[in-house]
Amino acid sequence: MTNFPYKLVRDRIPEIIKKAGKTCEIEYLDREHYQQALRDKLIEEAQEAAQANPEDLLSELADLSEVIEALLKTHHISLDTLKQVQSQRQQQRGGFDQQIRLLSVSRDDQSINSNISR
């Protein structure tokens, strides 16, 4: 059975496929396509982390972190810069320590959909 996933994979995946006695076809992406593939991979890994059982959560979060680090690298953003922005956002908007879920926002006694930025 031939499968055409057309997705970004880790560097050693083709080697692992070959060692398993299978063949695969690959291509090397240019910068623009690589950046888009990383964004697609970010969504894939975030979905996997969101659906992971407790035993698999750590490895899924590690995969997600790997994609984030690759995105930072390809956009020439340092991990320190990310941490600074994260700290600023936490100071401005808070963290998630209080475990608050927003149920509704009202104005003039009417419920509305609000444009609260994430």
Secondary structure in CASP SS format (residue, H / E / C, confidence):
PFRMAT SS
TARGET T0000
AUTHOR 0000-0000-0000
METHOD secondary structure of the structure
MODEL  1
M C 1.00
T C 1.00
N C 1.00
F C 1.00
P C 1.00
Y C 1.00
K C 1.00
L C 1.00
V C 1.00
R C 1.00
D C 1.00
R C 1.00
I H 1.00
P H 1.00
E H 1.00
I H 1.00
I H 1.00
K H 1.00
K H 1.00
A C 1.00
G C 1.00
K C 1.00
T C 1.00
C C 1.00
E C 1.00
I C 1.00
E C 1.00
Y C 1.00
L C 1.00
D C 1.00
R H 1.00
E H 1.00
H H 1.00
Y H 1.00
Q H 1.00
Q H 1.00
A H 1.00
L H 1.00
R H 1.00
D H 1.00
K H 1.00
L H 1.00
I H 1.00
E H 1.00
E H 1.00
A H 1.00
Q H 1.00
E H 1.00
A H 1.00
A H 1.00
Q H 1.00
A C 1.00
N C 1.00
P C 1.00
E C 1.00
D C 1.00
L H 1.00
L H 1.00
S H 1.00
E H 1.00
L H 1.00
A H 1.00
D H 1.00
L H 1.00
S H 1.00
E H 1.00
V H 1.00
I H 1.00
E H 1.00
A H 1.00
L H 1.00
L H 1.00
K H 1.00
T H 1.00
H C 1.00
H C 1.00
I C 1.00
S C 1.00
L H 1.00
D H 1.00
T H 1.00
L H 1.00
K H 1.00
Q H 1.00
V H 1.00
Q H 1.00
S H 1.00
Q H 1.00
R H 1.00
Q H 1.00
Q H 1.00
Q H 1.00
R H 1.00
G C 1.00
G C 1.00
F C 1.00
D C 1.00
Q C 1.00
Q C 1.00
I C 1.00
R C 1.00
L C 1.00
L C 1.00
S C 1.00
V E 1.00
S E 1.00
R E 1.00
D C 1.00
D C 1.00
Q E 1.00
S E 1.00
I E 1.00
N C 1.00
S C 1.00
N C 1.00
I C 1.00
S C 1.00
R C 1.00
END
